[in-house]
Amino acid sequence: MSDSDLESRLWARIEQRGDDECWPWQGAANARGYPKLTLGQRREVGALRLLYEFAVGEIPERHWLHHTCGNMGCMNPAHLYLRSYKSIPASGEAAPRAKLTDDQAREILAARGTVTARELAARYGVSPGTIGDLWRGRSWKHLHEK
């Protein structure tokens, strides 16, 4: 498959919105919830990495993509930035670009069992995985300690 064919497949699965808005991925996701493309039989590639490489440029070694918006399904190149391995906070440290406030996280916890994670994700502008992590205590741990 040529690079132009691959790039066309990628853009066909992105719902482009306003420049400052998240652009939702309309394709498959991997087990962690990140956008992916399947090439041939059983070969998967990270759609975010492809997007960044097509839209911005090469990703340096030992660097990872992160979202300014906190939405792992967002495909807006303007919401992506690179971080080196050394600059990633240790597990449990506060995320500098958290998308939800404590009050919103409490509302989401209170809504568990009354609406789906997908509905809450759309309402709060985050991914369903973010809602699931909150519900299971993987994120916003300080709200679960009380």
C-alpha positions in Angstrom: 0.0 0.0 0.0 1.4 3.4 -1.0 1.8 6.2 1.5 -0.9 8.2 -0.3 -3.3 5.3 0.0 -2.6 4.9 3.6 -3.0 8.6 4.3 -6.4 8.6 2.4 -7.6 5.6 4.6 -6.5 7.5 7.7 -8.2 10.8 6.9 -11.4 8.9 5.8 -11.8 7.8 9.4 -11.4 11.2 11.0 -14.4 13.5 11.6 -12.8 16.9 11.1 -14.4 19.7 13.0 -13.3 23.2 14.0 -9.6 24.0 14.4 -9.9 24.1 18.2 -12.3 21.1 18.5 -11.5 17.5 19.0 -11.7 15.5 15.8 -13.2 12.1 16.7 -11.7 8.9 15.3 -14.3 6.9 13.4 -12.3 3.6 13.1 -11.2 0.8 15.4 -9.3 1.1 18.6 -6.7 -1.1 20.2 -7.2 -2.7 23.6 -6.2 0.5 25.4 -8.6 2.6 23.5 -6.2 4.3 21.1 -7.1 4.6 17.4 -5.6 2.0 15.1 -5.6 1.0 11.4 -5.4 -2.6 10.3 -3.1 -3.2 7.3 -3.4 -6.5 5.6 -3.9 -9.6 7.8 -3.4 -9.0 11.5 -1.0 -6.0 11.1 -2.1 -3.1 13.2 -0.6 0.4 13.3 -1.2 3.3 15.6 -3.4 5.8 13.9 -2.1 8.7 16.0 1.5 8.1 15.1 0.6 7.9 11.4 -1.4 11.1 11.6 1.4 12.9 13.3 3.9 11.7 10.8 1.7 12.7 7.8 0.6 16.0 9.3 3.6 17.2 11.3 6.7 15.1 10.7 8.9 12.3 12.1 8.6 11.3 15.8 12.0 11.3 17.4 13.2 8.1 19.2 12.1 7.8 22.9 9.3 10.3 22.4 5.6 9.7 22.8 2.5 11.5 21.6 0.2 13.2 24.1 -3.0 15.1 23.7 -3.5 18.7 25.0 -7.2 17.9 25.2 -6.9 14.7 27.2 -9.1 12.8 24.7 -7.2 9.7 23.5 -9.6 9.4 20.5 -8.9 12.9 19.3 -7.2 13.1 15.9 -6.8 16.8 15.6 -3.0 17.3 14.8 -3.2 20.7 16.7 -4.0 18.7 19.9 -1.0 16.5 19.7 2.4 17.2 21.1 5.6 15.2 21.8 7.0 14.3 25.2 10.3 12.6 25.9 10.3 9.6 28.1 12.0 11.6 30.9 9.3 14.3 30.9 6.4 11.9 31.6 5.1 12.2 35.2 5.4 9.2 37.5 2.3 7.1 38.1 0.0 8.8 40.5 1.2 12.4 39.9 -1.4 14.9 38.8 -1.8 15.3 35.0 -1.0 18.9 34.1 -3.7 19.0 31.4 -6.6 17.2 33.1 -9.8 17.5 31.2 -12.2 17.1 34.1 -12.5 19.0 37.3 -13.0 17.3 40.7 -16.7 18.3 40.6 -17.2 16.7 37.2 -15.4 13.5 38.3 -17.7 13.3 41.3 -20.8 13.8 39.0 -19.5 11.0 36.8 -19.0 8.7 39.8 -22.5 9.5 41.0 -23.9 8.7 37.5 -22.5 5.2 37.4 -25.2 2.7 36.6 -27.6 5.3 35.3 -26.0 6.1 31.9 -23.3 4.5 29.8 -19.7 5.4 29.7 -20.1 6.4 26.1 -22.9 8.8 26.9 -20.9 10.4 29.8 -17.8 10.6 27.6 -19.7 12.5 24.9 -21.2 14.8 27.6 -17.8 15.7 29.2 -15.6 15.6 26.0 -13.4 12.6 27.1 -13.1 9.0 26.0 -15.2 6.1 27.3 -11.9 4.7 28.6 -11.4 7.8 30.8 -14.9 7.2 32.3 -14.1 3.5 32.9 -10.8 4.4 34.5 -12.6 6.9 36.8 -15.2 4.3 37.8 -12.6 1.6 38.5 -10.4 4.0 40.6 -7.5 3.9 38.1 -7.7 7.7 37.9 -8.9 10.4 40.3 -7.8 8.1 43.1 -8.1 10.8 45.7 -11.9 10.7 45.1 -12.0 7.0 46.0 -10.0 7.3 49.2 -12.8 8.9 51.2 
